[in-house]
């Protein structure tokens, strides 16, 4: 009887540890590798700080070029389609004359897939363009390499025929 009790406690601890670690490989500071990434004009560098919090994830994005800096913070509940994130400046502008429009917010569904190995963000927002407001859908997948040193972010955007690939290296 005692043996059965200890086995059940051990199995319970293993599952608790595994679920606590799901997605933890995303945590940390990541710096873009411009050689391996799709052009990210007008920025010279992009840094992501990712932190897992109770039931969610916080992503802080810092884009810089010269003296110009743009920061964006995404506080997302996982498994929720109710994430509404205010956007000060749309950092995806690649000299195309598009700016965040509408209510200046993104609606984001965030979840961990593949047993916690893939962070998925499905985003919806409006952009202001010279032709008027354009509804945009964006699907982003964040994946960490098996050695934990590289983060790949793949984005499919409804307004763009080709995917955007950003490769980040773990900062020391």
SULRAHU-V819372 format. One record per residue. N is the residue number from 1. RES is the residue in three letters. PSI is psi in whole degrees, 0 to 359 (none if undefined). OMEGA is omega in whole degrees, -180 to 180 (NA if undefined). Layout:
n;res;psi;omega
N;RES;PSI;OMEGA
N;RES;PSI;OMEGA
//
This chain:
n;res;psi;omega
1;UNK;314;179
2;UNK;322;179
3;UNK;316;178
4;UNK;320;178
5;UNK;312;-179
6;UNK;323;178
7;UNK;317;180
8;UNK;323;177
9;UNK;317;180
10;UNK;314;178
11;UNK;317;178
12;UNK;316;178
13;UNK;321;179
14;UNK;315;180
15;UNK;322;178
16;UNK;315;179
17;UNK;316;-179
18;UNK;318;-179
19;UNK;328;178
20;UNK;330;-178
21;UNK;349;-179
22;UNK;122;178
23;UNK;353;-175
24;UNK;341;179
25;UNK;345;179
26;UNK;338;-174
27;UNK;143;176
28;UNK;190;180
29;UNK;132;-177
30;UNK;135;-178
31;UNK;133;-175
32;UNK;144;174
33;UNK;102;-174
34;UNK;333;-180
35;UNK;326;-176
36;UNK;356;-173
37;UNK;157;170
38;UNK;145;180
39;UNK;136;-178
40;UNK;40;175
41;UNK;147;5
42;UNK;12;-173
43;UNK;147;173
44;UNK;330;179
45;UNK;152;176
46;UNK;134;177
47;UNK;137;175
48;UNK;133;170
49;UNK;120;-176
50;UNK;132;179
51;UNK;133;173
52;UNK;133;178
53;UNK;170;-178
54;UNK;110;177
55;UNK;10;-177
56;UNK;191;-180
57;UNK;144;175
58;UNK;126;178
59;UNK;123;174
60;UNK;124;-178
61;UNK;130;177
62;UNK;117;178
63;UNK;132;-179
64;UNK;152;169
65;UNK;120;-176
66;UNK;233;179
67;UNK;353;-178
68;UNK;133;-180
69;UNK;140;173
70;UNK;130;178
71;UNK;147;178
72;UNK;133;179
73;UNK;128;177
74;UNK;113;174
75;UNK;110;-170
76;UNK;133;171
77;UNK;131;179
78;UNK;141;179
79;UNK;12;-176
80;UNK;136;174
81;UNK;14;-177
82;UNK;13;179
83;UNK;114;174
84;UNK;116;-174
85;UNK;118;175
86;UNK;136;-179
87;UNK;119;179
88;UNK;316;-178
89;UNK;131;178
90;UNK;112;-175
91;UNK;354;179
92;UNK;4;-179
93;UNK;113;179
94;UNK;60;-179
95;UNK;38;-178
96;UNK;5;178
97;UNK;35;178
98;UNK;136;-177
99;UNK;158;-180
100;UNK;134;-177
101;UNK;200;179
102;UNK;229;180
103;UNK;13;178
104;UNK;48;-180
105;UNK;155;173
106;UNK;142;171
107;UNK;122;-171
108;UNK;127;170
109;UNK;124;-178
110;UNK;138;178
111;UNK;159;171
112;UNK;129;177
113;UNK;175;176
114;UNK;45;179
115;UNK;29;179
116;UNK;4;-178
117;UNK;345;-178
118;UNK;124;173
119;UNK;123;-176
120;UNK;130;175
121;UNK;119;173
122;UNK;116;-171
123;UNK;146;174
124;UNK;134;-180
125;UNK;169;177
126;UNK;138;174
127;UNK;142;173
128;UNK;120;178
129;UNK;174;179
130;UNK;340;178
131;UNK;1;-178
132;UNK;193;-179
133;UNK;139;-180
134;UNK;126;176
135;UNK;134;-177
136;UNK;138;171
137;UNK;139;180
138;UNK;132;177
139;UNK;118;-179
140;UNK;137;174
141;UNK;128;178
142;UNK;125;179
143;UNK;136;180
144;UNK;140;178
145;UNK;161;-177
146;UNK;332;179
147;UNK;355;176
148;UNK;8;-176
149;UNK;348;-175
150;UNK;139;177
151;UNK;126;178
152;UNK;128;177
153;UNK;117;178
154;UNK;130;-179
155;UNK;130;170
156;UNK;124;-178
157;UNK;135;-176
158;UNK;340;-177
159;UNK;8;-173
160;UNK;131;-176
161;UNK;338;-178
162;UNK;148;177
163;UNK;157;175
164;UNK;130;-180
165;UNK;123;176
166;UNK;128;180
167;UNK;126;-178
168;UNK;144;174
169;UNK;145;-180
170;UNK;130;178
171;UNK;147;180
172;UNK;none;NA
//
